[in-house]
Amino acid sequence: MPFRLRVDLPWPLPPLRRAIRGYLGPRTVLIDELPPERRPSALAFHRPIEGLGPVGSELTILSYNIQRGHRLERAITTIEQAVDRHRPDLIFLQEAPLELLSHPRLVPLLAARTLFYAPFHQVDRPDRRYSSRQYGQLIASAVALEAPRVVELPTVNPSTLRRGHLMKRIALCGGLRMRDGRSMTVVNVHNEPFARRRDRLVQFEALLEAADHRSPDVAILCGDFNPSLSQRGEPGHRLLESSGFENAFAHRWRTLDTCLVRGHSDFVSAESLRLPGSDHRPIVVRVRL
């Protein structure tokens, strides 16, 4: 009988399992029902600041996926540097632990901004890898933010994290007043990465519906769109572009984070910042309205 060396290796890590199931699995679109008390909209946190003014002729957005705060101190340093240099009107964060809102280094930076936060990932038993009970999205606005709301996106890949984890992709929306009387809707985006492009299209459709909800004069979708390979081949991007949105990073073949705007004049600038703290790069987009 020939000798065989057998090594029992664990099944690939959760992200790889999710990718395999998302791209190859037969169940592609799952509409799930969450307990009312655990819905992201029920757990949303809103801290308004009175007296903030309307948007002027330009709007600057800083968007950053901070990778669940694995390198939190570096991410905070990155945020501080970007805010100090670019003075954004809006800060969009994705994968932000709830504790970030009360971090001593960020409290002064966020003090004069309206905050709107909701979780997309809830953890029953925090551990070394997932040290927070909630990871979510944040809008921190230095201009008046009206009617903030959470949009729960269609689930396009069932979560394969172990028991005690609940994930539900969301978008954060809000309205901005403009000095010239026009209306604006902004959407903080964080799409599912591990899914077929045609399945993720339903999340783009939900984003488009959210942007059109109040029939604004200007609409902005910004954040982590998570295209599979190239944003140019993503059906969802084509949907938005056919609906009148212009991509600030259309010149880049491969980008996870981008900003799409409709109803604006043009882009003054669009930068991807080479700053440490995450597996993503912060983006800063300046829009002329």
C-alpha positions, 0 to 999 in steps of 0.5 A: 500500500503506497504511503500518503501524507495527508494534511488536513487544512482548514477550509479557506478563510471566510472572505474566500468562502464568500467570494467562491459562493458569491461568484459560483454559488447557485443562490445569487440573490437572497432577500432576508428578513432581519429582527426589527431591533437589529435592522440598521435603520433601528440602530442608526445614530443621528447627532444634528448640529444647529446653525450649519449653512447651505452648500455654496458654489463648490462641495468637497467630499472625503471618502474612506473605507477604513477596513474595520479599523484594523489599523485604527490609529493610522487611519485616524492620522490619515483622516486628520491629515486629509481633513487638515489639507482638504477641508471637506464639507462631507466626510464619508467613512465605510467599515467604521467601528462605532467607537470611532465616534467617541475616539479622543482624537476624532471628537474635536474634529467631528464636534462641529459636524452633523453625524449620521451613522448606521451599522452594516455589520453587527458582532455578538461576541467581539474578539481579536479580529472583530473587536467592535460590536458594530461596524458601519458607515458615517456621514460627518457634515459641515453643512446642513444635512436634512432628512438623513435615512438608511437604505438597506440594500438587497443582499446579493451574497449570504454571509458566511461569517461564523455564528454571532455575525449579522451583515446587511449592506446599506447606504446612507442618504441625506439632503443638502440645501444649496445657496442658490435654492437648488436641492441635493441628495448625497449617498454614502455607498458600500456595495457587496464585493463578493458577488457576480456583477449582474447580481450586484446590479440590484444594489446599484438599482437601489442606490439610483432609487435612493438618489432619485427619491426626492427628485433632487437637482444634484445627486452624488453617489460616493464611496466603496462601489466594490467592482469585481474586476474593472469599474468599466465592465460593471453593469451598475456603473453603466446604469448610473452613467446612462442615468446621467451620472459622471464618474470622477475617476472614469480615467482609472481602469481599476478602482474600488472607491469613486464618486459619481455626480449628476446635475453639477457643473464639473469636477474641480479635482479628484484625488486618491491619497497615498496615505496608510491606515487601510487596504483602501486609499482615501479619495477627495473629490471637489465638485463645482455646482 
